[in-house]
Amino acid sequence: MYIYNETINIDESVHKVWLKWMKEKHIPNMLSTGKFSKAKMSQVLVNEEMGGITYSVQYTTDSIETLQQYYLEDAKKLQEESLLLFKDKFVVFNTELKVISEQFSMASKN
């Protein structure tokens, strides 16, 4: 299993509009590519010197090949929309993660 992670710092002046767009448009569009099985959005609990609010969105995929297909077939179109709507209001960096293991607490099974 692999995770495609987007870490985004969004300017507070467009934060509410961006958050709504992410939840209602961007994340569903990412999932509708068929290349990701789930998405998890989290707020990063840090005060950035540059200001803004930081989020991490993690998209789970089955293989590195599927992730490469996303880059070839979908990434440019999906990224262009955010640039068009929120130009100069965000900073983003992406990372790829390979899941090595996953463990759960015994208490979480009750």
Steps between C-alpha positions, in 0.01 A plus 500: 500500500616853419393845613512813289521789747424864423606748769337837436536834676201717409468874556244586768325746265371209285512222759124440536437499125801275440399253773149469356646454149740233625228300674233539235701510175872425507507193723195343328663573162821330615304195615296492179818435299471144630863505604448559872292293741467760775605847610572633846521875563672629815588844628867535588522641852785742455519878480680586178726805498357590160146481638215306347353169603666172408332173402611155396286293266600135464369299207542122523582301186578135432831530314773730380386424145153634576656812648707544184181468294350782709798722415471420129123513461351727768746711700540793263126558458426474873790723597411766241156547657649588839745742334216668315280538809762577768797647313762649735293398806659164577822303514496126443751219506436136424658186640464133419491252784529122494308335784727248671261382770180599672412411857192559709442522871320203654271755672383628159354157417245512784 
